[in-house]
């Protein structure tokens, strides 16, 4: 039985990363979403005794997930009157129920898919903290969003509250905040400034490969030499 089931929801590519529309063409945005997902999954799958499931209705996303060794769960149809965030949270609740039907009591992590600088040890550190307390969140680099909801208790079901100001809403719901630095786990990419910050921090191989191809289209200087930037998901300087 797995020790942890990591759930990664991904919306349809046509809806993804609208805040990058001024900087990247639709095809490039879709490729970026897929590359960041691949790097996120590569880091997540290094978690000990983990199963990773991508929740999506998008065929291209599902293909990347399967190539990366993740399972795929179809995104359930939205209920009448349900907005995008309600639909996301409903999909995560359904996936969590499915995971615990298969593995009762398994730890659960709801993880964002746009973490190209994620290092495996960061997720492991956050998970260790949550196992000592029950339910914790990792707030994003802005302090308002949530990049990971870690639910390590069987006392109640997963209760995701993703959406605007989700960090505050998760804390209000009883979760505790992971205080460790964890820069890659906190850096979800929604804006072009976020993408620039991820490049400076060091992105995974899939995102680096894509940016090598489209670097001239980026509205910030992108290093063309691999000596000028990090590309490994786990740099040697971290001692792994």
C-alpha positions as CSV (number, residue, x, y, z in Angstrom):
1,X,0.0,0.0,0.0
2,X,1.4,3.5,-0.8
3,X,2.3,5.8,2.0
4,X,1.1,8.9,0.2
5,X,-1.1,9.6,-2.8
6,X,-0.3,12.9,-4.6
7,X,-3.2,14.4,-6.5
8,X,-2.3,16.9,-9.2
9,X,-5.3,18.7,-10.9
10,X,-4.8,20.2,-14.3
11,X,-7.4,22.2,-16.2
12,X,-7.9,22.1,-20.0
13,X,-4.9,23.6,-21.8
14,X,-7.1,26.2,-23.6
15,X,-8.0,27.7,-20.2
16,X,-4.5,27.6,-18.7
17,X,-2.2,30.5,-17.8
18,X,-4.3,33.4,-19.1
19,X,-2.1,35.8,-17.2
20,X,0.7,34.9,-19.6
21,X,-1.4,35.8,-22.7
22,X,0.3,39.1,-23.2
23,X,3.7,37.4,-23.3
24,X,3.3,34.1,-25.0
25,X,1.1,32.8,-27.8
26,X,-1.5,30.1,-27.0
27,X,0.6,27.2,-28.3
28,X,3.6,28.3,-26.3
29,X,1.5,28.7,-23.2
30,X,0.1,25.2,-23.6
31,X,3.6,23.8,-24.1
32,X,4.8,25.6,-21.0
33,X,1.9,24.1,-19.0
34,X,2.9,20.6,-20.2
35,X,6.6,21.1,-19.5
36,X,6.0,22.4,-16.0
37,X,3.7,19.5,-15.3
38,X,6.3,17.0,-16.5
39,X,8.9,18.6,-14.1
40,X,6.4,18.7,-11.2
41,X,5.6,15.1,-11.7
42,X,9.3,14.1,-11.9
43,X,9.9,15.6,-8.5
44,X,6.7,14.3,-7.0
45,X,7.4,10.7,-8.1
46,X,10.7,10.7,-6.2
47,X,8.7,10.9,-2.9
48,X,9.1,7.6,-1.0
49,X,6.2,5.1,-1.4
50,X,4.1,7.6,-3.4
51,X,1.4,7.1,-6.0
52,X,0.8,10.2,-8.2
53,X,-2.5,10.8,-10.0
54,X,-3.2,13.6,-12.4
55,X,-6.9,14.7,-12.5
56,X,-7.7,16.1,-15.9
57,X,-10.1,16.1,-18.9
58,X,-7.4,17.2,-21.3
59,X,-6.1,14.5,-23.7
60,X,-2.6,16.1,-24.0
61,X,-2.2,16.5,-20.2
62,X,-3.2,12.9,-19.7
63,X,-0.6,11.7,-22.3
64,X,2.2,13.6,-20.5
65,X,1.0,12.2,-17.1
66,X,1.1,8.7,-18.3
67,X,4.5,9.1,-19.9
68,X,5.7,10.5,-16.6
69,X,4.5,7.4,-14.8
70,X,1.5,9.0,-13.2
71,X,-2.0,7.6,-13.1
72,X,-4.8,9.6,-14.7
73,X,-8.3,10.2,-13.3
74,X,-11.0,11.9,-15.4
75,X,-12.1,15.3,-14.2
76,X,-15.7,14.8,-13.2
77,X,-18.3,17.0,-15.0
78,X,-19.0,20.3,-13.3
79,X,-22.3,20.5,-11.4
80,X,-24.9,23.1,-12.5
81,X,-23.9,26.6,-11.4
82,X,-20.4,25.4,-10.3
83,X,-17.6,27.8,-11.0
84,X,-14.0,26.8,-12.0
85,X,-12.7,26.8,-8.4
86,X,-15.7,24.9,-7.1
87,X,-15.1,22.4,-9.8
88,X,-11.4,22.1,-8.9
89,X,-12.2,21.5,-5.3
90,X,-14.9,19.0,-6.1
91,X,-12.5,17.1,-8.4
92,X,-9.9,16.9,-5.6
93,X,-12.5,15.7,-3.1
94,X,-13.6,13.0,-5.5
95,X,-10.1,11.9,-6.3
96,X,-9.2,11.8,-2.5
97,X,-12.2,9.6,-1.8
98,X,-11.1,7.3,-4.7
99,X,-7.6,7.2,-3.3
100,X,-8.7,6.2,0.2
101,X,-11.2,3.7,-1.1
102,X,-8.2,1.9,-2.7
103,X,-5.8,2.6,0.2
104,X,-7.7,3.4,3.4
105,X,-5.9,5.9,5.6
106,X,-3.3,6.9,2.9
107,X,-1.8,10.3,3.3
108,X,-3.0,12.8,0.7
109,X,-1.3,15.7,-1.0
110,X,-3.1,18.1,-3.4
111,X,-0.3,19.6,-5.4
112,X,-0.3,22.4,-8.0
113,X,1.0,21.4,-11.4
114,X,3.0,24.5,-12.2
115,X,6.1,24.0,-10.0
116,X,9.0,23.8,-12.5
117,X,11.6,24.5,-9.8
118,X,10.3,21.9,-7.3
119,X,13.0,19.8,-5.6
120,X,12.0,16.4,-4.3
121,X,13.5,17.0,-0.9
122,X,11.2,20.0,-0.5
123,X,8.0,18.0,-0.9
124,X,9.5,15.3,1.5
125,X,10.2,18.0,4.1
126,X,6.7,19.4,3.9
127,X,5.2,15.9,4.1
128,X,7.3,15.1,7.2
129,X,6.0,18.2,8.9
130,X,2.4,17.4,8.0
131,X,2.7,13.8,9.3
132,X,3.6,15.3,12.7
133,X,0.6,17.6,12.8
134,X,-2.2,16.3,10.6
135,X,-3.0,18.8,7.9
136,X,-0.7,21.6,6.6
137,X,-0.4,23.9,3.7
138,X,2.5,25.3,1.8
139,X,1.6,28.9,0.9
140,X,2.9,30.2,-2.4
141,X,5.5,32.9,-2.8
142,X,2.9,35.6,-2.6
143,X,1.6,34.3,0.7
144,X,-2.0,34.2,-0.6
145,X,-2.2,31.0,-2.6
146,X,-1.6,27.4,-1.8
147,X,0.8,25.2,-3.7
148,X,0.4,22.1,-1.6
149,X,-2.3,20.9,0.8
150,X,-0.9,18.0,2.8
151,X,-3.6,15.9,4.6
152,X,-2.1,13.2,6.9
153,X,-5.0,12.3,9.1
154,X,-7.8,9.8,8.7
155,X,-10.0,11.7,11.1
156,X,-11.8,13.6,8.4
157,X,-11.8,13.7,4.6
158,X,-9.7,16.1,2.5
159,X,-11.3,19.5,2.4
160,X,-9.6,21.6,-0.3
161,X,-10.4,25.3,-0.5
162,X,-8.4,26.3,-3.5
163,X,-9.2,29.6,-5.2
164,X,-8.6,33.3,-4.4
165,X,-6.8,33.7,-1.0
166,X,-6.8,29.9,-0.6
167,X,-3.9,30.0,2.0
168,X,-6.1,32.0,4.4
169,X,-9.1,29.9,3.7
170,X,-7.2,26.6,4.4
171,X,-5.8,28.1,7.6
172,X,-9.2,29.2,8.6
173,X,-10.4,25.6,8.1
174,X,-7.8,24.3,10.6
175,X,-4.7,23.6,8.5
176,X,-1.3,24.7,9.8
177,X,1.3,26.4,7.6
178,X,4.6,24.8,6.8
179,X,7.2,27.5,7.8
180,X,10.3,26.0,6.1
181,X,11.8,28.0,3.2
182,X,11.1,25.5,0.3
183,X,11.5,28.0,-2.5
184,X,10.8,25.6,-5.4
185,X,7.7,24.3,-3.7
186,X,6.4,27.8,-3.2
187,X,7.1,29.1,-6.7
188,X,4.0,28.4,-8.8
189,X,4.2,30.1,-12.2
190,X,1.2,32.3,-13.0
191,X,2.9,35.4,-14.4
192,X,5.9,36.3,-16.5
193,X,7.7,37.5,-13.4
194,X,7.1,34.2,-11.8
195,X,8.6,32.4,-14.8
196,X,11.6,34.7,-14.6
197,X,12.0,33.9,-10.9
198,X,11.8,30.2,-11.7
199,X,14.5,30.5,-14.3
200,X,16.8,32.2,-11.7
201,X,16.0,29.5,-9.1
202,X,16.6,26.7,-11.6
203,X,13.9,24.8,-13.5
204,X,13.6,21.1,-14.4
205,X,14.7,19.5,-17.6
206,X,11.4,19.7,-19.5
207,X,10.8,23.4,-18.8
208,X,14.5,24.2,-19.5
209,X,14.2,22.4,-22.9
210,X,11.1,24.3,-23.8
211,X,12.6,27.7,-22.8
212,X,15.7,26.9,-24.8
213,X,13.4,26.7,-27.9
214,X,11.3,29.7,-27.2
215,X,13.7,31.9,-25.3
216,X,13.8,34.6,-27.9
217,X,10.1,35.1,-27.4
218,X,10.4,35.8,-23.7
219,X,10.1,39.4,-22.4
220,X,13.1,38.9,-20.1
221,X,16.7,37.9,-20.9
222,X,16.9,34.2,-21.0
223,X,20.3,32.6,-20.6
224,X,21.2,30.6,-23.7
225,X,24.2,28.8,-22.1
226,X,23.6,26.0,-19.7
227,X,26.6,27.2,-17.7
228,X,24.6,30.4,-17.0
229,X,21.6,28.7,-15.3
230,X,20.6,25.6,-13.3
231,X,18.6,23.0,-15.2
232,X,18.7,20.0,-12.8
233,X,15.7,19.4,-10.6
234,X,18.1,18.5,-7.8
235,X,21.3,20.6,-8.1
236,X,24.5,19.1,-6.7
237,X,24.8,22.0,-4.2
238,X,21.9,20.5,-2.3
239,X,23.9,17.4,-1.4
240,X,21.6,14.8,-2.9
